Amino acid sequence: MKFTALVAIIEDKDEDAAIDVAKEAGAGGVTIIHGKNIGLEEKKVFFGLTLEENVSLLLFILPRRLSMKVMRELRLKFNMDSEDNSGMAFTIPLSHVAGLDTKELHKFEDNIKTMI
């Protein structure tokens, strides 16, 4: 089975909703990293405080076929293809993976069988 790392960067406020969408599409576990988005435009300043956009980076390790389904659902739910999108997602092919939970591997196999 070939695996892919699916990375979704979304606003903090959408973190739980994004995880729910991904799980409904077949994703298992997720690693969450919190950060700040620094874009090209100047950040808003209010009384000397810079208002920064907090984001969550969601990292999923998924079978390649399943990663496209999860990514499609995230793109639709969070309107990632529009100009005023609220996030971004991309995949990275993985050549070697160690440490995946065997329960999760069986879940992936079951999901792939239902997709075929």
ChimeraX commands (.cxc) that place a marker at each C-alpha (Angstrom):
marker #1 position 0.00,0.00,0.00 radius 0.5
marker #1 position 1.42,3.40,-0.99 radius 0.5
marker #1 position 1.03,6.25,1.50 radius 0.5
marker #1 position 0.73,10.01,1.25 radius 0.5
marker #1 position 1.08,12.78,3.81 radius 0.5
marker #1 position -1.92,15.10,3.54 radius 0.5
marker #1 position -1.26,18.52,5.06 radius 0.5
marker #1 position -4.19,20.87,5.62 radius 0.5
marker #1 position -3.64,24.39,6.94 radius 0.5
marker #1 position -6.81,25.95,8.26 radius 0.5
marker #1 position -7.91,28.68,10.65 radius 0.5
marker #1 position -7.87,27.62,14.31 radius 0.5
marker #1 position -11.61,28.16,14.59 radius 0.5
marker #1 position -12.19,25.52,11.88 radius 0.5
marker #1 position -9.91,22.86,13.40 radius 0.5
marker #1 position -12.62,20.62,14.89 radius 0.5
marker #1 position -14.82,20.90,11.80 radius 0.5
marker #1 position -11.90,19.98,9.52 radius 0.5
marker #1 position -11.06,16.93,11.62 radius 0.5
marker #1 position -14.70,15.84,11.51 radius 0.5
marker #1 position -14.83,16.24,7.71 radius 0.5
marker #1 position -11.58,14.27,7.30 radius 0.5
marker #1 position -12.76,11.46,9.58 radius 0.5
marker #1 position -16.09,11.21,7.75 radius 0.5
marker #1 position -14.10,10.87,4.51 radius 0.5
marker #1 position -12.09,7.98,5.98 radius 0.5
marker #1 position -9.08,9.53,7.71 radius 0.5
marker #1 position -7.85,8.05,10.96 radius 0.5
marker #1 position -5.45,9.79,13.31 radius 0.5
marker #1 position -4.17,13.30,12.86 radius 0.5
marker #1 position -1.24,15.31,14.18 radius 0.5
marker #1 position -2.09,18.93,14.93 radius 0.5
marker #1 position 0.46,21.75,14.96 radius 0.5
marker #1 position -0.56,25.28,15.93 radius 0.5
marker #1 position 1.02,28.31,14.30 radius 0.5
marker #1 position 0.54,31.79,12.89 radius 0.5
marker #1 position -0.08,32.76,9.30 radius 0.5
marker #1 position 2.20,35.47,7.95 radius 0.5
marker #1 position 1.06,36.61,4.53 radius 0.5
marker #1 position 2.26,39.21,2.06 radius 0.5
marker #1 position -0.16,41.86,3.28 radius 0.5
marker #1 position 0.50,44.07,6.30 radius 0.5
marker #1 position -1.21,42.83,9.45 radius 0.5
marker #1 position -3.86,44.97,11.10 radius 0.5
marker #1 position -2.76,46.95,14.13 radius 0.5
marker #1 position -5.24,47.82,16.89 radius 0.5
marker #1 position -4.01,50.00,19.78 radius 0.5
marker #1 position -0.43,48.98,19.03 radius 0.5
marker #1 position -1.22,45.24,19.00 radius 0.5
marker #1 position -0.79,43.29,15.79 radius 0.5
marker #1 position -3.72,41.05,14.97 radius 0.5
marker #1 position -2.32,37.78,13.65 radius 0.5
marker #1 position -4.23,34.89,12.18 radius 0.5
marker #1 position -3.76,31.69,14.17 radius 0.5
marker #1 position -3.83,28.52,12.11 radius 0.5
marker #1 position -3.78,24.78,12.63 radius 0.5
marker #1 position -1.69,22.46,10.50 radius 0.5
marker #1 position -3.33,19.05,10.29 radius 0.5
marker #1 position -1.07,16.18,9.21 radius 0.5
marker #1 position -2.67,12.93,8.06 radius 0.5
marker #1 position -0.81,9.82,6.87 radius 0.5
marker #1 position -3.17,8.08,4.44 radius 0.5
marker #1 position -3.19,5.58,1.62 radius 0.5
marker #1 position -2.78,7.48,-1.65 radius 0.5
marker #1 position -6.31,6.74,-2.93 radius 0.5
marker #1 position -7.92,7.81,0.34 radius 0.5
marker #1 position -5.86,11.00,0.59 radius 0.5
marker #1 position -7.46,12.40,-2.57 radius 0.5
marker #1 position -10.95,11.74,-1.19 radius 0.5
marker #1 position -10.14,13.45,2.12 radius 0.5
marker #1 position -8.51,16.39,0.35 radius 0.5
marker #1 position -11.52,16.81,-1.96 radius 0.5
marker #1 position -13.90,16.93,1.02 radius 0.5
marker #1 position -11.73,19.49,2.83 radius 0.5
marker #1 position -11.48,21.64,-0.33 radius 0.5
marker #1 position -15.26,21.65,-0.72 radius 0.5
marker #1 position -16.10,22.25,2.94 radius 0.5
marker #1 position -13.64,25.13,3.40 radius 0.5
marker #1 position -13.94,26.61,-0.11 radius 0.5
marker #1 position -10.17,26.36,-0.66 radius 0.5
marker #1 position -10.37,27.13,-4.38 radius 0.5
marker #1 position -11.84,30.62,-3.99 radius 0.5
marker #1 position -9.86,33.86,-3.78 radius 0.5
marker #1 position -10.95,34.51,-0.20 radius 0.5
marker #1 position -10.28,30.94,0.87 radius 0.5
marker #1 position -9.89,29.91,4.45 radius 0.5
marker #1 position -7.10,27.40,4.09 radius 0.5
marker #1 position -4.87,25.28,1.93 radius 0.5
marker #1 position -4.18,21.58,1.50 radius 0.5
marker #1 position -1.50,19.60,-0.28 radius 0.5
marker #1 position -0.10,16.08,-0.40 radius 0.5
marker #1 position 3.42,14.72,-0.22 radius 0.5
marker #1 position 4.18,11.18,-1.46 radius 0.5
marker #1 position 5.88,8.99,1.14 radius 0.5
marker #1 position 8.32,6.26,0.18 radius 0.5
marker #1 position 8.78,4.69,3.62 radius 0.5
marker #1 position 6.42,4.66,6.61 radius 0.5
marker #1 position 6.97,3.11,10.03 radius 0.5
marker #1 position 4.90,3.18,13.19 radius 0.5
marker #1 position 1.35,3.11,11.79 radius 0.5
marker #1 position -1.18,1.54,14.13 radius 0.5
marker #1 position -2.35,-1.86,12.86 radius 0.5
marker #1 position -5.98,-0.98,13.67 radius 0.5
marker #1 position -5.65,2.06,11.44 radius 0.5
marker #1 position -4.11,-0.02,8.64 radius 0.5
marker #1 position -7.08,-2.41,8.75 radius 0.5
marker #1 position -9.47,0.56,8.68 radius 0.5
marker #1 position -7.66,1.91,5.61 radius 0.5
marker #1 position -7.91,-1.46,3.87 radius 0.5
marker #1 position -11.65,-1.61,4.58 radius 0.5
marker #1 position -12.18,1.95,3.29 radius 0.5
marker #1 position -10.23,1.24,0.10 radius 0.5
marker #1 position -12.27,-1.94,-0.52 radius 0.5
marker #1 position -15.53,0.03,-0.27 radius 0.5
marker #1 position -14.18,2.65,-2.70 radius 0.5
marker #1 position -13.44,0.00,-5.38 radius 0.5
marker link #1:1,2 radius 0.2
marker link #1:2,3 radius 0.2
marker link #1:3,4 radius 0.2
marker link #1:4,5 radius 0.2
marker link #1:5,6 radius 0.2
marker link #1:6,7 radius 0.2
marker link #1:7,8 radius 0.2
marker link #1:8,9 radius 0.2
marker link #1:9,10 radius 0.2
marker link #1:10,11 radius 0.2
marker link #1:11,12 radius 0.2
marker link #1:12,13 radius 0.2
marker link #1:13,14 radius 0.2
marker link #1:14,15 radius 0.2
marker link #1:15,16 radius 0.2
marker link #1:16,17 radius 0.2
marker link #1:17,18 radius 0.2
marker link #1:18,19 radius 0.2
marker link #1:19,20 radius 0.2
marker link #1:20,21 radius 0.2
marker link #1:21,22 radius 0.2
marker link #1:22,23 radius 0.2
marker link #1:23,24 radius 0.2
marker link #1:24,25 radius 0.2
marker link #1:25,26 radius 0.2
marker link #1:26,27 radius 0.2
marker link #1:27,28 radius 0.2
marker link #1:28,29 radius 0.2
marker link #1:29,30 radius 0.2
marker link #1:30,31 radius 0.2
marker link #1:31,32 radius 0.2
marker link #1:32,33 radius 0.2
marker link #1:33,34 radius 0.2
marker link #1:34,35 radius 0.2
marker link #1:35,36 radius 0.2
marker link #1:36,37 radius 0.2
marker link #1:37,38 radius 0.2
marker link #1:38,39 radius 0.2
marker link #1:39,40 radius 0.2
marker link #1:40,41 radius 0.2
marker link #1:41,42 radius 0.2
marker link #1:42,43 radius 0.2
marker link #1:43,44 radius 0.2
marker link #1:44,45 radius 0.2
marker link #1:45,46 radius 0.2
marker link #1:46,47 radius 0.2
marker link #1:47,48 radius 0.2
marker link #1:48,49 radius 0.2
marker link #1:49,50 radius 0.2
marker link #1:50,51 radius 0.2
marker link #1:51,52 radius 0.2
marker link #1:52,53 radius 0.2
marker link #1:53,54 radius 0.2
marker link #1:54,55 radius 0.2
marker link #1:55,56 radius 0.2
marker link #1:56,57 radius 0.2
marker link #1:57,58 radius 0.2
marker link #1:58,59 radius 0.2
marker link #1:59,60 radius 0.2
marker link #1:60,61 radius 0.2
marker link #1:61,62 radius 0.2
marker link #1:62,63 radius 0.2
marker link #1:63,64 radius 0.2
marker link #1:64,65 radius 0.2
marker link #1:65,66 radius 0.2
marker link #1:66,67 radius 0.2
marker link #1:67,68 radius 0.2
marker link #1:68,69 radius 0.2
marker link #1:69,70 radius 0.2
marker link #1:70,71 radius 0.2
marker link #1:71,72 radius 0.2
marker link #1:72,73 radius 0.2
marker link #1:73,74 radius 0.2
marker link #1:74,75 radius 0.2
marker link #1:75,76 radius 0.2
marker link #1:76,77 radius 0.2
marker link #1:77,78 radius 0.2
marker link #1:78,79 radius 0.2
marker link #1:79,80 radius 0.2
marker link #1:80,81 radius 0.2
marker link #1:81,82 radius 0.2
marker link #1:82,83 radius 0.2
marker link #1:83,84 radius 0.2
marker link #1:84,85 radius 0.2
marker link #1:85,86 radius 0.2
marker link #1:86,87 radius 0.2
marker link #1:87,88 radius 0.2
marker link #1:88,89 radius 0.2
marker link #1:89,90 radius 0.2
marker link #1:90,91 radius 0.2
marker link #1:91,92 radius 0.2
marker link #1:92,93 radius 0.2
marker link #1:93,94 radius 0.2
marker link #1:94,95 radius 0.2
marker link #1:95,96 radius 0.2
marker link #1:96,97 radius 0.2
marker link #1:97,98 radius 0.2
marker link #1:98,99 radius 0.2
marker link #1:99,100 radius 0.2
marker link #1:100,101 radius 0.2
marker link #1:101,102 radius 0.2
marker link #1:102,103 radius 0.2
marker link #1:103,104 radius 0.2
marker link #1:104,105 radius 0.2
marker link #1:105,106 radius 0.2
marker link #1:106,107 radius 0.2
marker link #1:107,108 radius 0.2
marker link #1:108,109 radius 0.2
marker link #1:109,110 radius 0.2
marker link #1:110,111 radius 0.2
marker link #1:111,112 radius 0.2
marker link #1:112,113 radius 0.2
marker link #1:113,114 radius 0.2
marker link #1:114,115 radius 0.2
marker link #1:115,116 radius 0.2
view
